[in-house]
């Protein structure tokens, strides 16, 4: 039979310990305080943003979708308020991922695992389901007592209610996600009348199950065994980063309130920690912060609130547990003043990289062309020699009109001397300079033939440039390929 071990024991390197520690049910206690209020506020903001964002409307003109945030796979578009991105602009996603990584690094350099404690989806939804559990089954002591006792009708009813609410939250989480991929009001109606695509129900089912299992049952196991960030974060941190820390220089030696008062009256040293274990009782991963930095600590700050409440009751200064670092504990022990260095080499580098990435992305967004052309040379045959000796190359041109209205463009070619251009299937009033109409917010693909007269000397391979010009706005776009001889 596998014995129960703590994550701390697992990290000790003892070969006799099992590879995996069986999950031990945790009963986090309700707590109030500064960090708990911050977590409630951030939870409300994050969940409100996630659930309500698909319902926001944004007017983009006649015929365009009016959902503020929409990932439109059928039409290959991504809409974010006034921004419309095409598949060719996937590099913006790369920029966002790079920006997210550097932001995460900066947060870690300043305040440790702030992301884990306040903004991580696993933390947010687990915190919400914990709140439901406390509301339906009672606080820590009530739940421990109920689990240790026999199953009663009241206990069973409370548990059924809890799981029903969990599943409802998980179901709405999955339902909200699919709303980002289709018009939300229409999809809600189709889902309710069972007329939505099967893929929508499948993804709602997958996300409902994953939210229910990860946030309701796996909980801290996700942080301990599934998430890679705690391991990465440990390699990126330094001695100046602020982490939730038990200030052992002030808390040790531990003693009861009565003994502490007696020792202080005699002028002897007594630690402020009274060994009440409230910091452990409120911890969502059930670690003892007094044992030092641990993989299971998500830096949520709830132990700070619990300890501050105890310190106020016994008349001792707050922040026996707080955001701190080992350097300051060493300085306080030596009788020196505390030093905090939020501005240092790594934070400056991270902030600079974030600024550069933001500037590059903003410049690319503001200066991007709303008219584009791509060219693909025919492969078989690459070139054709006509009966009159002229040489013809065929190309496929794809025109992109990213504006919300139709536009007339002229097509020019720079390549072989006196070369002629012809767009197959399009009659133009100016044959030497074909003009076509591009539909609004659409891609138009046409076959184009370029012919070099027989009396012109044509190199074996030479560049050819296709240039398109918006007749009304003067916008210009171009694409380059090669003109070859047989």
FENVEN-V252303 format. One record per residue. SS is DSSP state (hx for helix, st for strand, lp for the rest). PSI is psi as a letter, one per 30 degrees, with the letter a starting at -180 (* if undefined). NEAR is the number of other ideal C-beta (glycine too) atoms within 12 Angstrom. Layout:
# FENVEN-V252303
ss->SS psi->PSI near->NEAR
ss->SS psi->PSI near->NEAR
This chain:
# FENVEN-V252303
ss->lp psi->k near->5
ss->lp psi->k near->12
ss->lp psi->l near->15
ss->lp psi->k near->17
ss->lp psi->l near->20
ss->lp psi->l near->28
ss->hx psi->e near->31
ss->hx psi->e near->25
ss->hx psi->e near->20
ss->hx psi->e near->24
ss->lp psi->f near->22
ss->lp psi->f near->16
ss->lp psi->g near->9
ss->lp psi->k near->14
ss->lp psi->f near->8
ss->lp psi->f near->11
ss->lp psi->k near->20
ss->lp psi->l near->16
ss->lp psi->e near->12
ss->lp psi->k near->16
ss->lp psi->k near->25
ss->lp psi->k near->18
ss->lp psi->k near->21
ss->lp psi->k near->20
ss->lp psi->k near->19
ss->lp psi->k near->31
ss->lp psi->i near->28
ss->lp psi->k near->36
ss->lp psi->k near->32
ss->lp psi->k near->29
ss->lp psi->l near->35
ss->lp psi->l near->19
ss->lp psi->a near->29
ss->hx psi->e near->22
ss->hx psi->e near->34
ss->hx psi->e near->31
ss->hx psi->e near->17
ss->hx psi->e near->23
ss->hx psi->e near->39
ss->hx psi->e near->25
ss->hx psi->e near->17
ss->hx psi->e near->27
ss->hx psi->e near->30
ss->hx psi->e near->19
ss->hx psi->e near->18
ss->hx psi->e near->26
ss->hx psi->e near->29
ss->hx psi->e near->16
ss->hx psi->e near->21
ss->hx psi->e near->29
ss->hx psi->e near->26
ss->hx psi->f near->20
ss->hx psi->e near->26
ss->hx psi->f near->32
ss->hx psi->f near->25
ss->lp psi->k near->22
ss->st psi->l near->20
ss->lp psi->j near->21
ss->lp psi->j near->16
ss->lp psi->g near->25
ss->lp psi->l near->15
ss->lp psi->k near->11
ss->lp psi->f near->15
ss->lp psi->k near->25
ss->lp psi->k near->31
ss->lp psi->g near->22
ss->st psi->k near->31
ss->lp psi->e near->26
ss->st psi->j near->33
ss->st psi->k near->35
ss->st psi->j near->27
ss->st psi->i near->24
ss->lp psi->e near->15
ss->lp psi->e near->13
ss->lp psi->g near->22
ss->lp psi->h near->20
ss->st psi->l near->29
ss->st psi->k near->27
ss->st psi->k near->33
ss->st psi->j near->25
ss->lp psi->c near->18
ss->lp psi->f near->16
ss->st psi->k near->24
ss->st psi->k near->35
ss->st psi->k near->30
ss->st psi->l near->29
ss->hx psi->e near->22
ss->hx psi->f near->23
ss->hx psi->h near->26
ss->lp psi->f near->14
ss->hx psi->f near->19
ss->hx psi->e near->26
ss->hx psi->e near->19
ss->hx psi->e near->16
ss->hx psi->e near->26
ss->hx psi->e near->24
ss->hx psi->e near->16
ss->hx psi->e near->22
ss->hx psi->e near->26
ss->hx psi->e near->19
ss->hx psi->e near->22
ss->hx psi->e near->27
ss->hx psi->e near->25
ss->hx psi->e near->29
ss->hx psi->e near->31
ss->hx psi->e near->31
ss->hx psi->e near->32
ss->hx psi->e near->33
ss->hx psi->f near->35
ss->hx psi->e near->32
ss->hx psi->h near->33
ss->lp psi->b near->38
ss->lp psi->h near->40
ss->hx psi->e near->34
ss->hx psi->e near->33
ss->hx psi->e near->41
ss->hx psi->f near->41
ss->hx psi->e near->32
ss->hx psi->f near->32
ss->lp psi->k near->33
ss->hx psi->e near->28
ss->hx psi->e near->36
ss->hx psi->e near->37
ss->hx psi->e near->37
ss->hx psi->e near->38
ss->hx psi->e near->39
ss->hx psi->e near->41
ss->hx psi->e near->35
ss->hx psi->e near->37
ss->hx psi->e near->40
ss->hx psi->e near->29
ss->hx psi->e near->27
ss->hx psi->e near->37
ss->hx psi->e near->26
ss->hx psi->e near->19
ss->hx psi->e near->26
ss->hx psi->f near->32
ss->lp psi->l near->22
ss->lp psi->a near->22
ss->hx psi->e near->29
ss->hx psi->e near->16
ss->hx psi->e near->22
ss->hx psi->e near->28
ss->hx psi->e near->18
ss->hx psi->e near->16
ss->hx psi->e near->26
ss->hx psi->f near->21
ss->hx psi->f near->13
ss->lp psi->a near->12
ss->lp psi->l near->11
ss->lp psi->k near->14
ss->lp psi->l near->13
ss->hx psi->e near->10
ss->hx psi->e near->17
ss->hx psi->e near->22
ss->hx psi->e near->16
ss->hx psi->e near->16
ss->hx psi->e near->25
ss->hx psi->e near->24
ss->hx psi->e near->17
ss->hx psi->e near->19
ss->hx psi->e near->29
ss->hx psi->e near->23
ss->hx psi->e near->18
ss->hx psi->e near->26
ss->hx psi->e near->35
ss->hx psi->e near->26
ss->hx psi->e near->21
ss->hx psi->e near->33
ss->hx psi->e near->33
ss->hx psi->e near->26
ss->hx psi->f near->28
ss->hx psi->e near->35
ss->hx psi->e near->30
ss->hx psi->e near->34
ss->hx psi->e near->32
ss->hx psi->e near->31
ss->hx psi->f near->35
ss->hx psi->f near->36
ss->hx psi->f near->32
ss->hx psi->g near->30
ss->lp psi->l near->31
ss->lp psi->j near->28
ss->hx psi->e near->32
ss->hx psi->e near->18
ss->hx psi->e near->24
ss->hx psi->e near->30
ss->hx psi->e near->22
ss->hx psi->e near->15
ss->hx psi->e near->21
ss->hx psi->e near->28
ss->hx psi->e near->14
ss->lp psi->g near->10
ss->lp psi->h near->11
ss->lp psi->g near->14
ss->lp psi->l near->25
ss->lp psi->l near->19
ss->hx psi->e near->14
ss->hx psi->e near->17
ss->hx psi->e near->28
ss->hx psi->e near->22
ss->hx psi->e near->16
ss->hx psi->e near->27
ss->hx psi->e near->30
ss->hx psi->e near->23
ss->hx psi->e near->22
ss->hx psi->e near->30
ss->hx psi->e near->29
ss->hx psi->e near->22
ss->hx psi->e near->25
ss->hx psi->e near->36
ss->hx psi->e near->31
ss->hx psi->e near->24
ss->hx psi->e near->31
ss->hx psi->f near->37
ss->hx psi->e near->33
ss->hx psi->e near->25
ss->hx psi->e near->25
ss->lp psi->c near->36
ss->hx psi->f near->38
ss->hx psi->e near->28
ss->hx psi->e near->31
ss->hx psi->e near->39
ss->hx psi->e near->34
ss->hx psi->f near->23
ss->hx psi->e near->19
ss->lp psi->k near->26
ss->lp psi->f near->16
ss->hx psi->e near->32
ss->hx psi->e near->34
ss->hx psi->e near->17
ss->hx psi->e near->18
ss->hx psi->e near->32
ss->hx psi->e near->21
ss->hx psi->f near->12
ss->hx psi->f near->25
ss->lp psi->l near->29
ss->lp psi->a near->24
ss->lp psi->f near->22
ss->lp psi->f near->27
ss->lp psi->k near->36
ss->lp psi->k near->32
ss->st psi->l near->41
ss->st psi->j near->42
ss->st psi->k near->38
ss->st psi->k near->38
ss->lp psi->i near->36
ss->hx psi->f near->25
ss->hx psi->f near->26
ss->hx psi->f near->30
ss->hx psi->f near->34
ss->lp psi->k near->21
ss->lp psi->k near->19
ss->lp psi->k near->23
ss->lp psi->l near->24
ss->lp psi->l near->18
ss->hx psi->e near->23
ss->hx psi->e near->13
ss->hx psi->e near->21
ss->hx psi->e near->27
ss->hx psi->e near->18
ss->hx psi->e near->14
ss->hx psi->e near->19
ss->hx psi->e near->19
ss->hx psi->f near->11
ss->lp psi->g near->11
ss->lp psi->g near->8
ss->lp psi->l near->14
ss->lp psi->k near->17
ss->lp psi->k near->26
ss->lp psi->l near->27
ss->lp psi->f near->37
ss->lp psi->k near->35
ss->lp psi->g near->29
ss->lp psi->h near->24
ss->lp psi->f near->29
ss->lp psi->g near->22
ss->hx psi->e near->33
ss->hx psi->e near->41
ss->hx psi->e near->33
ss->hx psi->e near->30
ss->lp psi->f near->41
ss->lp psi->k near->42
ss->lp psi->f near->47
ss->lp psi->g near->43
ss->lp psi->h near->36
ss->lp psi->l near->37
ss->lp psi->j near->27
ss->hx psi->f near->41
ss->hx psi->f near->33
ss->hx psi->g near->24
ss->lp psi->a near->20
ss->lp psi->k near->28
ss->lp psi->l near->35
ss->lp psi->e near->32
ss->lp psi->f near->40
ss->lp psi->j near->40
ss->lp psi->g near->43
ss->lp psi->h near->46
ss->lp psi->f near->49
ss->lp psi->g near->41
ss->hx psi->e near->43
ss->hx psi->f near->48
ss->hx psi->e near->40
ss->hx psi->e near->35
ss->hx psi->e near->38
ss->hx psi->e near->44
ss->hx psi->e near->30
ss->hx psi->e near->29
ss->hx psi->e near->32
ss->hx psi->e near->31
ss->hx psi->e near->18
ss->hx psi->e near->15
ss->hx psi->g near->26
ss->lp psi->g near->14
ss->lp psi->l near->27
ss->lp psi->k near->17
ss->lp psi->l near->23
ss->lp psi->h near->29
ss->lp psi->e near->39
ss->st psi->k near->42
ss->st psi->l near->34
ss->st psi->j near->31
ss->st psi->a near->35
ss->lp psi->l near->31
ss->hx psi->f near->24
ss->hx psi->e near->25
ss->hx psi->e near->29
ss->hx psi->e near->26
ss->hx psi->e near->18
ss->hx psi->e near->19
ss->hx psi->e near->21
ss->hx psi->e near->16
ss->lp psi->g near->12
ss->lp psi->g near->9
ss->lp psi->l near->13
ss->lp psi->l near->10
ss->lp psi->k near->25
ss->lp psi->k near->18
ss->lp psi->k near->20
ss->lp psi->i near->20
ss->lp psi->f near->20
ss->lp psi->j near->16
ss->lp psi->a near->21
ss->hx psi->e near->13
ss->hx psi->e near->24
ss->hx psi->e near->29
ss->hx psi->e near->17
ss->hx psi->e near->18
ss->hx psi->e near->30
ss->hx psi->e near->24
ss->hx psi->e near->18
ss->hx psi->e near->24
ss->hx psi->e near->27
ss->hx psi->e near->18
ss->hx psi->e near->18
ss->hx psi->e near->27
ss->hx psi->e near->22
ss->hx psi->e near->17
ss->hx psi->e near->21
ss->hx psi->e near->26
ss->hx psi->e near->17
ss->hx psi->e near->13
ss->hx psi->e near->19
ss->hx psi->e near->22
ss->hx psi->f near->13
ss->hx psi->g near->11
ss->lp psi->k near->23
ss->lp psi->k near->24
ss->lp psi->g near->28
ss->st psi->k near->34
ss->st psi->l near->30
ss->st psi->k near->40
ss->st psi->k near->27
ss->st psi->k near->34
ss->st psi->k near->20
ss->st psi->k near->29
ss->lp psi->k near->24
ss->lp psi->e near->12
ss->lp psi->j near->8
ss->lp psi->l near->15
ss->lp psi->e near->21
ss->lp psi->l near->30
ss->st psi->k near->22
ss->st psi->j near->19
ss->lp psi->l near->17
ss->lp psi->f near->9
ss->lp psi->g near->13
ss->lp psi->f near->18
ss->lp psi->l near->26
ss->st psi->k near->38
ss->st psi->k near->35
ss->st psi->k near->42
ss->st psi->k near->30
ss->st psi->l near->38
ss->st psi->j near->24
ss->st psi->k near->41
ss->st psi->j near->26
ss->st psi->k near->39
ss->st psi->j near->34
ss->st psi->j near->32
ss->lp psi->g near->32
ss->lp psi->l near->25
ss->lp psi->g near->22
ss->lp psi->l near->22
ss->lp psi->l near->19
ss->st psi->k near->31
ss->st psi->k near->27
ss->st psi->l near->39
ss->st psi->k near->32
ss->st psi->k near->42
ss->st psi->l near->28
ss->st psi->k near->37
ss->st psi->j near->21
ss->lp psi->b near->34
ss->lp psi->k near->33
ss->lp psi->k near->20
ss->lp psi->g near->20
ss->lp psi->k near->29
ss->st psi->k near->27
ss->st psi->k near->40
ss->st psi->k near->27
ss->st psi->j near->34
ss->lp psi->k near->21
ss->lp psi->g near->14
ss->lp psi->k near->24
ss->lp psi->k near->12
ss->lp psi->k near->21
ss->lp psi->f near->12
ss->lp psi->i near->17
ss->lp psi->e near->14
ss->lp psi->f near->16
ss->lp psi->i near->22
ss->lp psi->k near->32
ss->st psi->k near->25
ss->st psi->l near->33
ss->st psi->k near->24
ss->st psi->k near->38
ss->lp psi->l near->21
ss->lp psi->k near->23
ss->lp psi->h near->29
ss->st psi->l near->24
ss->st psi->k near->24
ss->st psi->k near->30
ss->st psi->k near->22
ss->st psi->l near->31
ss->st psi->k near->23
ss->st psi->k near->41
ss->st psi->k near->32
ss->st psi->k near->43
ss->st psi->k near->31
ss->st psi->k near->34
ss->lp psi->l near->19
ss->lp psi->f near->18
ss->lp psi->g near->13
ss->lp psi->k near->20
ss->lp psi->j near->15
ss->lp psi->k near->30
ss->lp psi->l near->17
ss->lp psi->e near->14
ss->st psi->k near->19
ss->st psi->l near->25
ss->st psi->k near->22
ss->st psi->k near->36
ss->st psi->k near->27
ss->st psi->k near->40
ss->st psi->k near->26
ss->st psi->k near->41
ss->st psi->k near->26
ss->st psi->j near->30
ss->lp psi->e near->21
ss->lp psi->e near->17
ss->lp psi->f near->19
ss->lp psi->g near->14
ss->lp psi->k near->27
ss->st psi->k near->22
ss->st psi->l near->34
ss->st psi->l near->26
ss->st psi->k near->32
ss->st psi->k near->20
ss->st psi->a near->29
ss->st psi->k near->26
ss->st psi->k near->38
ss->st psi->l near->29
ss->lp psi->l near->24
ss->lp psi->* near->18
